Amino acid sequence: MSNNETIEQLISKGKLELAIENLLSKFVDSPLHSEVLILASNFNTLKSSITKGILSSNEIRREENRIILLALELNRKRVNDYISKEPSSMTKIQLIIEGHLDEFSTVEKEKLKKILATLLYFRTLGFVKKSESWV
């Protein structure tokens, strides 16, 4: 899987197995890991049933859709959990600026806030990739 492909992108391309493998790797140390294992087990059971030819095409599609919905829900929980643990963008900006009060004038602080807010806004639009070296 490419580093740029998200769970949603993999699912939209019909790569459900890769999406589940990705979820398994992202939930290793999570309380939700057992739910992802169950999801993977359900997917493997579906694959086995398809191979054996014991399900109709409607049953296959229904089970596949159920697995996709669960995968998307687990991914949403993972993202929400990450967001809730991260300080808000404004908090991060305040931490950066407040860290060295004596080095910035009030005008410089306001300029820096605007620059950082703009950068964070562009990041949310996908124009800027998150890097370990900034916010």
C-alpha positions, 0 to 999 in steps of 0.5 A: 500500500502506498503511504498516501492511500488511506483506508477510505481510498483503499476501500473505494478502489475495492482493496478491502483486504489491504484496508483491513491489513492496514487497520490491523497494523494501526490498531496493534496497541489499541483497545479496539484491536480485538474488534479489528481481529473479528473484522479480519476473521469475518472477511476471511470467512467471507473469502472462504465461503466465496471460494466454496461457492456457498453464498449467492451474489446477493449474500456476498455483497451484503456481507462485504458491505457489512464488513466495509461499514465496520472497517470505516467505523473502526477507522473513524474511531481511530481518527477520532481517538487520535484527534481527541488525544492531540492538543487543538491547533490553537493550543499548539499555536499558543504553546509555540508562541508562549514558549518564548514570550521575551523573544516576540513583540505583540505585533510579531506574535499576531503575525506568527499566529496568522501564519500558523493558522493559515498553514494549519488551514492549508493542511486541513485542505490537504495542500500541506502534509503533516511533518514531524518538524512542525505543529 
